[in-house]
Amino acid sequence: MSGVGRYGTLLDAIHGVRWPARKTVPAGSAGTHTSRQLGLAAEFTAYRPYRQGDDPRHLDWKLLARTDRAYQRISVERATLRTILVVDASASMDFPDTAPTKWTRACEVAVGLAAIAQSAGDPVGLLVAGAETGFRPRTRRGIVGQIAAILDGIRPDGDAELERVLRHLEGRGRVALLSDCLDEGNADIIAAGRTLAAAGTEVTVVHIVAAEELEPGTLPFDAVDPEATRVRRPLSEAGLPAYRRAFAAWRDDLARAWREAGAAYTLVRTDEPADRAIRRVVEA
Amino acid sequence: MSFAAPVYLLVGALVGAAVIGIHFLARSRPARRLFPTMRFVPAVPASAAAMARRPSDWWLLALRLTAVLLIAVAFARPWGSSRQPVQRVVAVLGWRAADPAELAAVAREIRRADDLVLVVANPVSELVTGERVQPPHPSIGRTTASVAILAALEAARARRSDADSFTLTLVMPLVQDVWDAATPDIRAAWNGAIEIVSVAPRGEARVGLDVDVSGPVADGMTLVGSALDTPTVRVRSAHTSMEDSTWARESGGVLITWPADSLIAGADTARGLVADGVALLGPVLRTSAPRPGRSVVQWIDGASAATEQPLGAGCSRESGFVFPHDGDLVLRPAAQIVLHALVAPCGGWPDTRPLERSSIAALEGNGGAVVSAGLNTPPRGRIPADPWWLVLATAVLGVEWLVRRGRRS
């Protein structure tokens, strides 16, 4: 099954979920996110004393007549938020051998986030790091199906070069990075994310972790890095506690680094239902 | 099938046991699995050796054992089943002062059916292939035990593939003449005992004379020999005939060329001659220098007065002196010794004094048979192994390498 059909159950489960911007968004076309710009919408918010140069059409004439003081009516503007989903398609995402893999879970979360954003009228774009494919943010109908079709046609392989992808993103908006964060240049990726956040972009990091990475299962085995197959290390019962400690410490460091960079960080396990994971991501 | 060096089979068995032991040491790596978070796995040795109940890698084990076995067999050098355990070499020493017929009779008497019989007569040694042992050919050279041992060694080496070991029996008289300076060293080359069958030396041969010269020498010759039906010595004046040369060449006799009387007029007078360590002092006449050859009689100043040259089976001797017609010099005992040396068999009179006991013991030596492998001393730098077995072993090792490589990949 390809297209959005495979995600039907998931989309039903997240129907009505909102993904609000964490900060006010730049002025733009009318949307659901609170805009940084105050305007003259019907929804009254506050009065502001009239200043020379203000448009007299915005004066509250009734108040002027009653109190002989000139005030302008201020209201909150709502705007859309450009959302780009950056999905890591490196070889390490194709794990474990049995479904759900990190890649399938990333696809489900990406399609779910795209559907939520699209339902709010946000333009949604896609970049698949490692597959060199995607498109700029769009608002047209069927964008979710297009994203699903692209992701379903990709098999993760090779190196994603996430840092290069993030450096090439421009403009304000929202970037959701879905990755297992196992790229060798993690520090550079976080630095690129920090640059984006400093420029006003909302960065959301969805860290996909396989349940088998947390609990390796049958031991021992020779662990081989999918992106550097010559490197092998045996993992046995004796080495399992040390592995768990090192992996947990790395995850904690990674979450702290992303949060310090101004990003919203959410860890998603592959054995976690996708709709629940999406709710946690949008609430982060 | 027997082996030239079976000790290598034992070595091969030990190496094979070690290989089997190594295969019981299971040093296996766990199954490979792609694991993205491999970087968090602590770096520890990937495998550890442990004793297993069954050997691992049956195919590799079989190939390695086969290679070890083939290499061991290559060094052990197998022989065919037709080999004899022990081959006896009988060397009949054709000593010049022994009766050839008696030598042949003794050899026939001791000979067994599977013996390798050599009739050794310097400079020719002959392998007797038939049942009958031929008497040695007449020889002008001195045939010693050294020559017989060398001939036996050569024959044994040539037939080392026919027997596991060799023994040597020498048929010869035990006299000083069979011993020379090289005998101890050559005896050491035969790394085993030697059985010696002694043959009695013939007494000093009678000198049969055929003298065709006149003068004092003719008179002197009658004192050292006599006219026989089959002369052993011909004495001719300056010019010898073709018939004389042919006689010496075929019969093994001694042809003496005596200076013609015409030369006496121009001859110098010398003070004396030396032969067999005895000096003849007197007015001996020096006619001309003899041709180069083995010195038989010397002038008192050391120069050769008479020399011997080989001539077919016999020899010719040339005298460079004559006795004066006046006086009785030729009748003196010392002159008889000089003439006795002149009429000696080719090569001189053999030393028939008995061989010392120590020399006999040295010849017999200690030990047993000589192992065939010991005769086949390989040249320096060559591997003492059968190349075909090594080629087979190399092929098996190549297959083993391919199998091992396939397992790795």
Interface residues (C-beta under 8 A of the other chain):
Chain A: S92 F95 D97 K102 D180 L182 A210 E213 P216 P220 F221 D222 A223 V224 D225 P226 E227 T229 V231 R232 R233 P234 L235 S236 A238 G239 A242 Y243 A246 F247 W250
Chain B: R29 P30 A31 R32 R33 L34 F35 P36 T37 M38 R39 F40 V41 P42 A43 V44 P45 A46 S47
